[in-house]
Amino acid sequence: MGTDSGVSLTELLVAMGLMTTVGAMALAYFVSSSASSSRTTNETLTATQLRTAMSAVTTLFRLADTPTAQAGFPTNRFDQITAAQVTFYSNVNNNRVASAARTAPAKIVLTATSTQLIEKYFLPLAATVPADYTQNYGATASSTRVLVDSLSNTSAFTYCAVLNPDARTCKTPATTGDTVAAVTVSLKSTGLRGESPQYLTSTIGITGALS
């Protein structure tokens, strides 16, 4: 007479326990791996956003230009520089030759809030204006865009009176004039919980024209 070929209840329970343990371990591994991959991806995207924003800001500063239509009417390139905001004019068309007439520069306002770096762009209202373009901009921005959406610092801007700055010559006054020789931009983003902070700092020499 043959014996039963099945498994006992004890063996079945042991097998189920082992399968549950292995399954839990596998699930924990995949969850941890997914979270790590998500953090790495987010950190990469944050770093890319900071670099893209810095590149855009650097271009605007390098094209800083007086809001004056012709030589003989010198007007400051910068209206205001504070730690959290800069208002200045930029010849975005890059068509200035020495002090020759060119199209009116755009008025740029960069603002660092506790969470974002925002760019407001004011285009000139008319092609032909008097000697000073400063009266040629509306109160409403032509466009607004968020350059960084995870900014964690509000002290983003420092102005320097010399091109080779040090701590003695750099500051953030409420207002400045045509003595701005360099602007240091500092961007920081902490990202999601558990991510490494992202830092990016650049000092831009202001080589744009004054009439």
C-alpha positions as protocol buffer text, in pm:
chain_id: "A"
residue {
  index: 1
  type: MET
  ca { x: 0 y: 0 z: 0 }
}
residue {
  index: 2
  type: GLY
  ca { x: 156 y: 334 z: -111 }
}
residue {
  index: 3
  type: THR
  ca { x: 209 y: 648 z: 100 }
}
residue {
  index: 4
  type: ASP
  ca { x: 64 y: 997 z: 35 }
}
residue {
  index: 5
  type: SER
  ca { x: 285 y: 1211 z: -197 }
}
residue {
  index: 6
  type: GLY
  ca { x: 152 y: 1550 z: -76 }
}
residue {
  index: 7
  type: VAL
  ca { x: 301 y: 1791 z: 179 }
}
residue {
  index: 8
  type: SER
  ca { x: 211 y: 1823 z: 540 }
}
residue {
  index: 9
  type: LEU
  ca { x: 39 y: 2126 z: 689 }
}
residue {
  index: 10
  type: THR
  ca { x: 359 y: 2213 z: 873 }
}
residue {
  index: 11
  type: GLU
  ca { x: 562 y: 2209 z: 551 }
}
residue {
  index: 12
  type: LEU
  ca { x: 301 y: 2423 z: 375 }
}
residue {
  index: 13
  type: LEU
  ca { x: 307 y: 2683 z: 654 }
}
residue {
  index: 14
  type: VAL
  ca { x: 686 y: 2693 z: 651 }
}
residue {
  index: 15
  type: ALA
  ca { x: 691 y: 2741 z: 272 }
}
residue {
  index: 16
  type: MET
  ca { x: 431 y: 3018 z: 292 }
}
residue {
  index: 17
  type: GLY
  ca { x: 632 y: 3191 z: 564 }
}
residue {
  index: 18
  type: LEU
  ca { x: 950 y: 3176 z: 357 }
}
residue {
  index: 19
  type: MET
  ca { x: 768 y: 3310 z: 50 }
}
residue {
  index: 20
  type: THR
  ca { x: 620 y: 3596 z: 253 }
}
residue {
  index: 21
  type: THR
  ca { x: 961 y: 3687 z: 396 }
}
residue {
  index: 22
  type: VAL
  ca { x: 1131 y: 3679 z: 56 }
}
residue {
  index: 23
  type: GLY
  ca { x: 847 y: 3879 z: -98 }
}
residue {
  index: 24
  type: ALA
  ca { x: 867 y: 4144 z: 174 }
}
residue {
  index: 25
  type: MET
  ca { x: 1243 y: 4171 z: 131 }
}
residue {
  index: 26
  type: ALA
  ca { x: 1207 y: 4206 z: -246 }
}
residue {
  index: 27
  type: LEU
  ca { x: 936 y: 4471 z: -209 }
}
residue {
  index: 28
  type: ALA
  ca { x: 1148 y: 4668 z: 39 }
}
residue {
  index: 29
  type: TYR
  ca { x: 1442 y: 4654 z: -202 }
}
residue {
  index: 30
  type: PHE
  ca { x: 1239 y: 4777 z: -498 }
}
residue {
  index: 31
  type: VAL
  ca { x: 1078 y: 5056 z: -293 }
}
residue {
  index: 32
  type: SER
  ca { x: 1420 y: 5170 z: -166 }
}
residue {
  index: 33
  type: SER
  ca { x: 1569 y: 5147 z: -514 }
}
residue {
  index: 34
  type: SER
  ca { x: 1280 y: 5346 z: -663 }
}
residue {
  index: 35
  type: ALA
  ca { x: 1308 y: 5617 z: -395 }
}
residue {
  index: 36
  type: SER
  ca { x: 1684 y: 5643 z: -448 }
}
residue {
  index: 37
  type: SER
  ca { x: 1638 y: 5664 z: -824 }
}
residue {
  index: 38
  type: SER
  ca { x: 1369 y: 5930 z: -781 }
}
residue {
  index: 39
  type: ARG
  ca { x: 1598 y: 6140 z: -556 }
}
residue {
  index: 40
  type: THR
  ca { x: 1885 y: 6111 z: -802 }
}
residue {
  index: 41
  type: THR
  ca { x: 1660 y: 6212 z: -1091 }
}
residue {
  index: 42
  type: ASN
  ca { x: 1518 y: 6509 z: -898 }
}
residue {
  index: 43
  type: GLU
  ca { x: 1865 y: 6626 z: -791 }
}
residue {
  index: 44
  type: THR
  ca { x: 1980 y: 6609 z: -1154 }
}
residue {
  index: 45
  type: LEU
  ca { x: 1676 y: 6806 z: -1272 }
}
residue {
  index: 46
  type: THR
  ca { x: 1730 y: 7066 z: -998 }
}
residue {
  index: 47
  type: ALA
  ca { x: 2098 y: 7109 z: -1087 }
}
residue {
  index: 48
  type: THR
  ca { x: 2006 y: 7143 z: -1455 }
}
residue {
  index: 49
  type: GLN
  ca { x: 1744 y: 7406 z: -1373 }
}
residue {
  index: 50
  type: LEU
  ca { x: 1993 y: 7607 z: -1166 }
}
residue {
  index: 51
  type: ARG
  ca { x: 2250 y: 7596 z: -1447 }
}
residue {
  index: 52
  type: THR
  ca { x: 1991 y: 7698 z: -1707 }
}
residue {
  index: 53
  type: ALA
  ca { x: 1872 y: 7986 z: -1489 }
}
residue {
  index: 54
  type: MET
  ca { x: 2227 y: 8103 z: -1423 }
}
residue {
  index: 55
  type: SER
  ca { x: 2303 y: 8097 z: -1796 }
}
residue {
  index: 56
  type: ALA
  ca { x: 1993 y: 8305 z: -1874 }
}
residue {
  index: 57
  type: VAL
  ca { x: 2068 y: 8558 z: -1599 }
}
residue {
  index: 58
  type: THR
  ca { x: 2435 y: 8582 z: -1699 }
}
residue {
  index: 59
  type: THR
  ca { x: 2341 y: 8665 z: -2060 }
}
residue {
  index: 60
  type: LEU
  ca { x: 2104 y: 8942 z: -1948 }
}
residue {
  index: 61
  type: PHE
  ca { x: 2366 y: 9098 z: -1717 }
}
residue {
  index: 62
  type: ARG
  ca { x: 2637 y: 9089 z: -1984 }
}
residue {
  index: 63
  type: LEU
  ca { x: 2407 y: 9282 z: -2216 }
}
residue {
  index: 64
  type: ALA
  ca { x: 2328 y: 9547 z: -1952 }
}
residue {
  index: 65
  type: ASP
  ca { x: 2286 y: 9879 z: -2134 }
}
residue {
  index: 66
  type: THR
  ca { x: 2179 y: 10230 z: -2051 }
}
residue {
  index: 67
  type: PRO
  ca { x: 1814 y: 10312 z: -2131 }
}
residue {
  index: 68
  type: THR
  ca { x: 1926 y: 10607 z: -2343 }
}
residue {
  index: 69
  type: ALA
  ca { x: 1856 y: 10649 z: -2712 }
}
residue {
  index: 70
  type: GLN
  ca { x: 2170 y: 10839 z: -2805 }
}
residue {
  index: 71
  type: ALA
  ca { x: 2506 y: 10957 z: -2676 }
}
residue {
  index: 72
  type: GLY
  ca { x: 2507 y: 11250 z: -2438 }
}
residue {
  index: 73
  type: PHE
  ca { x: 2221 y: 11132 z: -2219 }
}
residue {
  index: 74
  type: PRO
  ca { x: 2390 y: 10890 z: -1979 }
}
residue {
  index: 75
  type: THR
  ca { x: 2145 y: 10700 z: -1765 }
}
residue {
  index: 76
  type: ASN
  ca { x: 2226 y: 10423 z: -1521 }
}
residue {
  index: 77
  type: ARG
  ca { x: 2203 y: 10065 z: -1644 }
}
residue {
  index: 78
  type: PHE
  ca { x: 2078 y: 9958 z: -1300 }
}
residue {
  index: 79
  type: ASP
  ca { x: 1776 y: 10108 z: -1128 }
}
residue {
  index: 80
  type: GLN
  ca { x: 1804 y: 9898 z: -816 }
}
residue {
  index: 81
  type: ILE
  ca { x: 2003 y: 9616 z: -661 }
}
residue {
  index: 82
  type: THR
  ca { x: 1901 y: 9456 z: -333 }
}
residue {
  index: 83
  type: ALA
  ca { x: 1982 y: 9113 z: -198 }
}
residue {
  index: 84
  type: ALA
  ca { x: 1650 y: 8983 z: -327 }
}
residue {
  index: 85
  type: GLN
  ca { x: 1586 y: 9194 z: -639 }
}
residue {
  index: 86
  type: VAL
  ca { x: 1762 y: 9357 z: -933 }
}
residue {
  index: 87
  type: THR
  ca { x: 1606 y: 9602 z: -1179 }
}
residue {
  index: 88
  type: PHE
  ca { x: 1814 y: 9688 z: -1483 }
}
residue {
  index: 89
  type: TYR
  ca { x: 1813 y: 9737 z: -1861 }
}
residue {
  index: 90
  type: SER
  ca { x: 1947 y: 9484 z: -2109 }
}
residue {
  index: 91
  type: ASN
  ca { x: 2009 y: 9520 z: -2482 }
}
residue {
  index: 92
  type: VAL
  ca { x: 1867 y: 9177 z: -2557 }
}
residue {
  index: 93
  type: ASN
  ca { x: 1895 y: 9237 z: -2934 }
}
residue {
  index: 94
  type: ASN
  ca { x: 2270 y: 9287 z: -2885 }
}
residue {
  index: 95
  type: ASN
  ca { x: 2286 y: 9552 z: -3158 }
}
residue {
  index: 96
  type: ARG
  ca { x: 2477 y: 9827 z: -2980 }
}
residue {
  index: 97
  type: VAL
  ca { x: 2799 y: 9947 z: -3146 }
}
residue {
  index: 98
  type: ALA
  ca { x: 2998 y: 10181 z: -2920 }
}
residue {
  index: 99
  type: SER
  ca { x: 2758 y: 10467 z: -2837 }
}
residue {
  index: 100
  type: ALA
  ca { x: 2560 y: 10443 z: -3160 }
}
residue {
  index: 101
  type: ALA
  ca { x: 2182 y: 10438 z: -3150 }
}
residue {
  index: 102
  type: ARG
  ca { x: 2019 y: 10094 z: -3120 }
}
residue {
  index: 103
  type: THR
  ca { x: 1682 y: 9950 z: -3034 }
}
residue {
  index: 104
  type: ALA
  ca { x: 1554 y: 10025 z: -2687 }
}
residue {
  index: 105
  type: PRO
  ca { x: 1676 y: 9776 z: -2426 }
}
residue {
  index: 106
  type: ALA
  ca { x: 1437 y: 9558 z: -2235 }
}
residue {
  index: 107
  type: LYS
  ca { x: 1371 y: 9638 z: -1871 }
}
residue {
  index: 108
  type: ILE
  ca { x: 1445 y: 9333 z: -1656 }
}
residue {
  index: 109
  type: VAL
  ca { x: 1334 y: 9263 z: -1300 }
}
residue {
  index: 110
  type: LEU
  ca { x: 1480 y: 8955 z: -1127 }
}
residue {
  index: 111
  type: THR
  ca { x: 1327 y: 8863 z: -792 }
}
residue {
  index: 112
  type: ALA
  ca { x: 1433 y: 8592 z: -547 }
}
residue {
  index: 113
  type: THR
  ca { x: 1144 y: 8486 z: -326 }
}
residue {
  index: 114
  type: SER
  ca { x: 1167 y: 8220 z: -58 }
}
residue {
  index: 115
  type: THR
  ca { x: 1072 y: 7958 z: -317 }
}
residue {
  index: 116
  type: GLN
  ca { x: 1135 y: 8093 z: -670 }
}
residue {
  index: 117
  type: LEU
  ca { x: 1359 y: 8301 z: -893 }
}
residue {
  index: 118
  type: ILE
  ca { x: 1125 y: 8507 z: -1111 }
}
residue {
  index: 119
  type: GLU
  ca { x: 1211 y: 8705 z: -1423 }
}
residue {
  index: 120
  type: LYS
  ca { x: 985 y: 8991 z: -1538 }
}
residue {
  index: 121
  type: TYR
  ca { x: 1047 y: 9122 z: -1886 }
}
residue {
  index: 122
  type: PHE
  ca { x: 929 y: 9470 z: -1991 }
}
residue {
  index: 123
  type: LEU
  ca { x: 955 y: 9539 z: -2364 }
}
residue {
  index: 124
  type: PRO
  ca { x: 957 y: 9902 z: -2488 }
}
residue {
  index: 125
  type: LEU
  ca { x: 617 y: 10034 z: -2584 }
}
residue {
  index: 126
  type: ALA
  ca { x: 723 y: 10223 z: -2897 }
}
residue {
  index: 127
  type: ALA
  ca { x: 1008 y: 10211 z: -3147 }
}
residue {
  index: 128
  type: THR
  ca { x: 1076 y: 10586 z: -3153 }
}
residue {
  index: 129
  type: VAL
  ca { x: 1109 y: 10771 z: -2825 }
}
residue {
  index: 130
  type: PRO
  ca { x: 1292 y: 11074 z: -2682 }
}
residue {
  index: 131
  type: ALA
  ca { x: 1653 y: 11062 z: -2570 }
}
residue {
  index: 132
  type: ASP
  ca { x: 1572 y: 10867 z: -2255 }
}
residue {
  index: 133
  type: TYR
  ca { x: 1394 y: 10532 z: -2289 }
}
residue {
  index: 134
  type: THR
  ca { x: 1304 y: 10507 z: -1921 }
}
residue {
  index: 135
  type: GLN
  ca { x: 958 y: 10655 z: -1985 }
}
residue {
  index: 136
  type: ASN
  ca { x: 893 y: 10395 z: -2252 }
}
residue {
  index: 137
  type: TYR
  ca { x: 795 y: 10095 z: -2038 }
}
residue {
  index: 138
  type: GLY
  ca { x: 453 y: 9998 z: -1914 }
}
residue {
  index: 139
  type: ALA
  ca { x: 363 y: 9907 z: -1556 }
}
residue {
  index: 140
  type: THR
  ca { x: 271 y: 9552 z: -1654 }
}
residue {
  index: 141
  type: ALA
  ca { x: 539 y: 9304 z: -1753 }
}
residue {
  index: 142
  type: SER
  ca { x: 536 y: 9184 z: -2113 }
}
residue {
  index: 143
  type: SER
  ca { x: 623 y: 8836 z: -1986 }
}
residue {
  index: 144
  type: THR
  ca { x: 688 y: 8665 z: -1655 }
}
residue {
  index: 145
  type: ARG
  ca { x: 861 y: 8332 z: -1608 }
}
residue {
  index: 146
  type: VAL
  ca { x: 989 y: 8124 z: -1320 }
}
residue {
  index: 147
  type: LEU
  ca { x: 1358 y: 8048 z: -1372 }
}
residue {
  index: 148
  type: VAL
  ca { x: 1391 y: 7836 z: -1055 }
}
residue {
  index: 149
  type: ASP
  ca { x: 1093 y: 7682 z: -877 }
}
residue {
  index: 150
  type: SER
  ca { x: 1273 y: 7539 z: -574 }
}
residue {
  index: 151
  type: LEU
  ca { x: 1486 y: 7833 z: -460 }
}
residue {
  index: 152
  type: SER
  ca { x: 1563 y: 7834 z: -88 }
}
residue {
  index: 153
  type: ASN
  ca { x: 1759 y: 8160 z: -52 }
}
residue {
  index: 154
  type: THR
  ca { x: 1641 y: 8520 z: -80 }
}
residue {
  index: 155
  type: SER
  ca { x: 1988 y: 8675 z: -65 }
}
residue {
  index: 156
  type: ALA
  ca { x: 2070 y: 8608 z: -427 }
}
residue {
  index: 157
  type: PHE
  ca { x: 2238 y: 8926 z: -553 }
}
residue {
  index: 158
  type: THR
  ca { x: 2550 y: 9121 z: -456 }
}
residue {
  index: 159
  type: TYR
  ca { x: 2685 y: 9420 z: -645 }
}
residue {
  index: 160
  type: CYS
  ca { x: 3054 y: 9504 z: -674 }
}
residue {
  index: 161
  type: ALA
  ca { x: 3211 y: 9837 z: -762 }
}
residue {
  index: 162
  type: VAL
  ca { x: 3520 y: 9678 z: -918 }
}
residue {
  index: 163
  type: LEU
  ca { x: 3557 y: 9399 z: -1170 }
}
residue {
  index: 164
  type: ASN
  ca { x: 3787 y: 9195 z: -944 }
}
residue {
  index: 165
  type: PRO
  ca { x: 3569 y: 9192 z: -631 }
}
residue {
  index: 166
  type: ASP
  ca { x: 3649 y: 9109 z: -272 }
}
residue {
  index: 167
  type: ALA
  ca { x: 3460 y: 9141 z: 53 }
}
residue {
  index: 168
  type: ARG
  ca { x: 3554 y: 9507 z: 92 }
}
residue {
  index: 169
  type: THR
  ca { x: 3408 y: 9622 z: -238 }
}
residue {
  index: 170
  type: CYS
  ca { x: 3096 y: 9406 z: -269 }
}
residue {
  index: 171
  type: LYS
  ca { x: 2764 y: 9495 z: -109 }
}
residue {
  index: 172
  type: THR
  ca { x: 2392 y: 9505 z: -170 }
}
residue {
  index: 173
  type: PRO
  ca { x: 2272 y: 9866 z: -145 }
}
residue {
  index: 174
  type: ALA
  ca { x: 1909 y: 9959 z: -190 }
}
residue {
  index: 175
  type: THR
  ca { x: 1993 y: 10157 z: -503 }
}
residue {
  index: 176
  type: THR
  ca { x: 2298 y: 10184 z: -723 }
}
residue {
  index: 177
  type: GLY
  ca { x: 2413 y: 10371 z: -1027 }
}
residue {
  index: 178
  type: ASP
  ca { x: 2652 y: 10332 z: -1315 }
}
residue {
  index: 179
  type: THR
  ca { x: 2937 y: 10221 z: -1083 }
}
residue {
  index: 180
  type: VAL
  ca { x: 2826 y: 9859 z: -1101 }
}
residue {
  index: 181
  type: ALA
  ca { x: 3124 y: 9665 z: -1234 }
}
residue {
  index: 182
  type: ALA
  ca { x: 3015 y: 9314 z: -1138 }
}
residue {
  index: 183
  type: VAL
  ca { x: 2716 y: 9131 z: -996 }
}
residue {
  index: 184
  type: THR
  ca { x: 2743 y: 8806 z: -802 }
}
residue {
  index: 185
  type: VAL
  ca { x: 2444 y: 8575 z: -830 }
}
residue {
  index: 186
  type: SER
  ca { x: 2400 y: 8298 z: -573 }
}
residue {
  index: 187
  type: LEU
  ca { x: 2133 y: 8031 z: -616 }
}
residue {
  index: 188
  type: LYS
  ca { x: 2052 y: 7758 z: -366 }
}
residue {
  index: 189
  type: SER
  ca { x: 1797 y: 7481 z: -390 }
}
residue {
  index: 190
  type: THR
  ca { x: 1744 y: 7212 z: -127 }
}
residue {
  index: 191
  type: GLY
  ca { x: 1493 y: 7009 z: -326 }
}
residue {
  index: 192
  type: LEU
  ca { x: 1294 y: 6730 z: -163 }
}
residue {
  index: 193
  type: ARG
  ca { x: 1356 y: 6587 z: 183 }
}
residue {
  index: 194
  type: GLY
  ca { x: 1667 y: 6373 z: 192 }
}
residue {
  index: 195
  type: GLU
  ca { x: 1825 y: 6536 z: -113 }
}
residue {
  index: 196
  type: SER
  ca { x: 2163 y: 6705 z: -112 }
}
residue {
  index: 197
  type: PRO
  ca { x: 2152 y: 7089 z: -131 }
}
residue {
  index: 198
  type: GLN
  ca { x: 2234 y: 7238 z: -471 }
}
residue {
  index: 199
  type: TYR
  ca { x: 2450 y: 7552 z: -481 }
}
residue {
  index: 200
  type: LEU
  ca { x: 2549 y: 7766 z: -778 }
}
residue {
  index: 201
  type: THR
  ca { x: 2736 y: 8098 z: -764 }
}
residue {
  index: 202
  type: SER
  ca { x: 2867 y: 8315 z: -1046 }
}
residue {
  index: 203
  type: THR
  ca { x: 3022 y: 8661 z: -1064 }
}
residue {
  index: 204
  type: ILE
  ca { x: 2935 y: 8841 z: -1387 }
}
residue {
  index: 205
  type: GLY
  ca { x: 3140 y: 9133 z: -1514 }
}
residue {
  index: 206
  type: ILE
  ca { x: 2913 y: 9415 z: -1633 }
}
residue {
  index: 207
  type: THR
  ca { x: 3055 y: 9515 z: -1969 }
}
residue {
  index: 208
  type: GLY
  ca { x: 2742 y: 9667 z: -2123 }
}
residue {
  index: 209
  type: ALA
  ca { x: 2740 y: 10020 z: -2262 }
}
residue {
  index: 210
  type: LEU
  ca { x: 2678 y: 10359 z: -2112 }
}
residue {
  index: 211
  type: SER
  ca { x: 2607 y: 10636 z: -2363 }
}
